[in-house]
Amino acid sequence: MEYQGIVFRKELQINEIFSLHYFEYMSDFSFPGESHDFWEFVCVDKGEVLIGAGYKTHVLKRGEIVFHEPNEFHWVRANGSIAPNLIVISFSCQSPLMDFFRGKILHVDDAARGLLAKLITEANLFLEGRLDDPYQTVLVAKQEAPAASGQLIQIYLEELLIYLYRKYKEFSVKQPPESYVGKPDKTMKENTDTETFNRIVEYLNLHLSSRLTIEKICRDNLIGRSQLQKIFQKKSGLGIIEYFSHMKIDAAKQMMRTGKMNFTQISEHLGYTSIHYFSRQFKKMTGMTPSEYTLSIKAMADRKLK
């Protein structure tokens, strides 16, 4: 038998990436605007921002992503009370599929959020410098970057765009073959785990000021300890208490950028036993003390465009 291969046609291909950022902005941040001859998208990971696209303005909320087409003037600013976290990526792509994204604001679901997380993780491995520098105009690859790290960034970005295109443009639900009727539904199990994970994350958000234990989390959410740990390990790669600690530190960073409370007040608000324990936890998870983090963010905000 003679084999004959098939050549894959790339219906969407990223040619270059010009910026790849994860910003933690102050609540009074304002970017006056720019335009360039390549695509850009902005995704709100936390908080909300006001964005301008051409002659239109929008309030972009957590879990939403907006696309700016080439040569479209765009700007962004915080609302003065919420310190937002944004993912901003700009790239060139000549695929006709990109026409769909013109003027679009879409919702980012768990699958898309997972791809964005992979992009940010790989960018930290691949790129020199910090991902939160808003004035970086040249990307430089690390000499010691892992094998194919840059290629993975390209693949994840292409996968994200294709996923969003198919979800919002041409998604259709197909019925499973008859031979699968009566067999265990793995998709249903996955959906149940996702719903449980999201429900408990919301519970954790409502209890950021508390000192939760695994026993209390299990009791309040009617779930067994082993099942709880298994779901969080699968969905986040962290144990439930470690995940909760990361949530507290993320909340602390947002409070610092808002500037309405000092470190002692933030520590007390988030249920830490002392400012010293809070500072140790903060440095353990961020690599900086609270003071170093605040100075770093303010320095970024105070820099002027060159």
TORFI-687361 format. One record per residue (C-alpha): x, y, z; residue in one letter. Coordinates in steps of 0.02 Angstrom, whole numbers, always signed. Each point is the difference from the previous one (the first is absolute). Layout:
BEGIN
> X/Y/Z/A
...
REM end
This chain:
BEGIN
> +0/+0/+0/M
> +69/+170/-49/E
> -27/+139/+126/Y
> -39/+177/-50/Q
> +10/+141/+125/G
> -103/+157/+17/I
> +74/+173/+7/V
> -79/+108/+134/F
> -67/+168/-56/R
> +28/+139/+127/K
> -162/+97/-1/E
> +63/+115/+137/L
> +183/+37/+28/Q
> +84/+124/+115/I
> +149/+78/-88/N
> +74/+110/+136/E
> -36/+47/+180/I
> +39/+181/+47/F
> -54/+5/+182/S
> -54/-124/+132/L
> -44/+76/+168/H
> -85/-39/+164/Y
> -32/+168/+83/F
> -45/+36/+181/E
> -54/+181/-12/Y
> -32/+133/+132/M
> -182/+54/+17/S
> +42/+169/-80/D
> +96/-69/-149/F
> -32/+82/-167/S
> +77/-41/-169/F
> -32/+143/-124/P
> -9/-112/-152/G
> +89/-57/-157/E
> -27/-84/-167/S
> +110/-123/-94/H
> -9/-109/-155/D
> -28/-165/+91/F
> -133/-81/+108/W
> -15/+17/+188/E
> -117/-70/+131/F
> -31/+49/+180/V
> -73/-124/+124/C
> -54/+48/+177/V
> +58/-129/+126/D
> -57/+99/+153/K
> -99/+159/+27/G
> -61/+105/-147/E
> +63/+138/-114/V
> -66/+130/-120/L
> +65/-26/-176/I
> -11/+101/-158/G
> -3/-78/-173/A
> -12/+122/-143/G
> -147/+113/+43/Y
> -79/-123/+123/K
> +27/-24/+186/T
> -41/-154/+104/H
> +11/-58/+179/V
> +99/-161/-11/L
> -35/-116/+147/K
> +85/-152/+73/R
> +0/-145/-123/G
> -26/+108/-154/E
> +120/+22/-146/I
> +0/+140/-129/V
> +89/-4/-169/F
> +79/+153/-81/H
> +25/-18/-187/E
> +155/+69/-89/P
> +11/+191/-5/N
> -146/+21/+121/E
> +35/+133/+131/F
> -28/-71/+175/H
> +25/+52/+181/W
> -32/-71/+173/V
> -19/+69/+175/R
> -50/-63/+171/A
> -162/+62/+79/N
> +83/+84/+149/G
> -60/-124/+130/S
> +45/-174/-62/I
> +181/-52/-33/A
> -13/-111/-155/P
> +104/-146/-63/N
> +14/-7/-190/L
> +72/-117/-130/I
> +55/+95/-156/V
> +70/-88/-154/I
> +36/+75/-171/S
> +42/-100/-155/F
> -5/-6/-189/S
> -116/-118/-92/C
> -63/+11/-179/Q
> -126/-141/+13/S
> -175/+38/-69/P
> -68/-77/+162/L
> +59/+155/+92/M
> -138/+102/-85/D
> -119/-79/+125/F
> +89/+84/+146/F
> -19/+178/-64/R
> -90/+103/+132/G
> -36/-154/+106/K
> -15/-12/+189/I
> -13/-183/+52/L
> -15/-97/+161/H
> +147/-107/+55/V
> -56/-169/+68/D
> +102/-128/+98/D
> +77/-76/-158/A
> +57/+168/-68/A
> +61/+53/+172/R
> +104/-158/+8/G
> +83/+43/-166/L
> +36/+177/+60/L
> +79/-72/+158/A
> +112/-111/-107/K
> +49/+151/-105/L
> +50/+101/+154/I
> +93/-146/+78/T
> +99/-34/-159/E
> +35/+185/-26/A
> +81/+8/+172/N
> +113/-144/-52/L
> +39/+70/-173/F
> +16/+189/+15/L
> +130/+110/+81/E
> -63/+137/+116/G
> -166/+19/+88/R
> -171/-30/-74/L
> -69/+152/+93/D
> +109/+132/-84/D
> -123/+105/-104/P
> +139/+89/-95/Y
> +92/-152/-64/Q
> +2/+10/-190/T
> +128/-135/-40/V
> -22/-183/+48/L
> +160/-96/+35/V
> +9/-188/+20/A
> +98/-74/+144/K
> +154/-97/-53/Q
> -44/-137/+124/E
> -184/-9/-49/A
> -72/-178/-4/P
> -4/-92/-165/A
> -134/+61/-121/A
> -64/+126/+128/S
> -29/+134/-132/G
> -90/-125/-111/Q
> -115/-46/+143/L
> -47/+183/+22/I
> -46/+8/-183/Q
> -99/-162/+11/I
> -96/+52/+157/Y
> -43/+168/-77/L
> -59/-80/-162/E
> -101/-128/+99/E
> -81/+137/+103/L
> -54/+97/-155/L
> -63/-156/-88/I
> -94/-53/+157/Y
> -86/+170/+16/L
> -39/+4/-187/Y
> -80/-172/+3/R
> -93/+32/+163/K
> -79/+163/-55/Y
> -3/-17/-190/K
> -35/-179/-46/E
> -19/-105/+157/F
> -123/-143/-14/S
> -39/-144/+117/V
> +11/-171/-78/K
> -89/-151/+68/Q
> +113/-145/+54/P
> -4/-161/-102/P
> -132/-128/+52/E
> +139/-118/+53/S
> +35/+117/+146/Y
> -177/+0/+69/V
> -2/-66/+176/G
> +188/+20/+27/K
> +68/+112/+139/P
> -2/+183/-50/D
> +174/+69/+36/K
> -55/+171/-60/T
> -139/+5/+129/M
> +125/-45/+138/K
> +118/+136/-60/E
> -141/+127/-2/N
> -51/-48/+176/T
> +179/+21/+63/D
> +12/+170/-85/T
> -164/+57/+78/E
> +59/-60/+172/T
> +167/+88/-22/F
> -81/+164/-53/N
> -127/-9/+141/R
> +135/-26/+132/I
> +111/+137/-74/V
> -149/+118/+18/E
> -19/-60/+180/Y
> +185/+37/+31/L
> -21/+173/-75/N
> -140/+36/+123/L
> +110/-56/+145/H
> +164/+87/-40/L
> -5/+85/+169/S
> -15/-168/+90/S
> +126/-128/+59/R
> -74/-151/-86/L
> +47/-181/+34/T
> -27/-147/-116/I
> -126/-69/+124/E
> -105/+157/-4/K
> +8/+12/-191/I
> -58/-181/-14/C
> -139/+23/+127/R
> -66/+161/-77/D
> +3/-71/-176/N
> -58/-177/+37/L
> +152/-82/-79/I
> +125/-130/+57/G
> +179/+49/+37/R
> +79/-117/-128/S
> -121/+51/-137/Q
> +30/+184/+38/L
> +189/-18/-9/Q
> -10/-105/-158/K
> -107/+129/-91/I
> +112/+147/+49/F
> +158/-94/-44/Q
> -73/-44/-169/K
> -68/+174/-39/K
> +137/+110/+71/S
> +150/-110/+42/G
> -13/+59/+181/L
> -73/-63/+161/G
> -155/+91/+63/I
> +89/+96/+139/I
> +145/+49/-113/E
> -126/+59/-130/Y
> -89/+102/+135/F
> +166/+77/+52/S
> +33/+54/-179/H
> -173/+79/-7/M
> +38/+99/+157/K
> +165/+64/-69/I
> -83/+47/-166/D
> -132/+96/+99/A
> +137/+85/+102/A
> +89/+56/-159/K
> -160/+77/-67/Q
> -28/+91/+165/M
> +178/+67/-3/M
> -24/+66/-176/R
> -163/+84/+51/T
> +94/+90/+138/G
> -146/+13/+122/K
> +75/-106/+140/M
> +172/-19/+77/N
> +87/-167/+20/F
> -63/-28/+178/T
> -180/+34/-52/Q
> +16/-116/-150/I
> +74/-136/+110/S
> -144/+15/+124/E
> -131/+10/-138/H
> +62/-164/-74/L
> +2/-91/+166/G
> +187/-16/+29/Y
> +55/-24/+180/T
> +132/+136/-13/S
> +80/+121/-122/I
> +162/-100/+13/H
> -83/-162/-53/Y
> -87/+91/-142/F
> +166/+72/-59/S
> +84/-171/+4/R
> -142/-79/-99/Q
> +2/+142/-126/F
> +186/-15/-32/K
> -11/-190/-9/K
> -128/+10/-141/M
> +58/+155/-95/T
> +187/+7/+35/G
> -22/+177/+67/M
> -49/+79/+164/T
> -161/+104/-1/P
> +105/+159/-1/S
> +107/-61/-146/E
> -156/-48/-98/Y
> -83/+170/+28/T
> +158/+94/-52/L
> +17/-111/-154/S
> -179/+30/-59/I
> +11/+187/+35/K
> +163/+11/-96/A
> -83/-81/-150/M
> -148/+118/+12/A
> +112/+153/+15/D
> +106/-38/-152/R
> -31/+110/-150/K
> -19/-59/-178/L
> +162/+18/-95/K
REM end
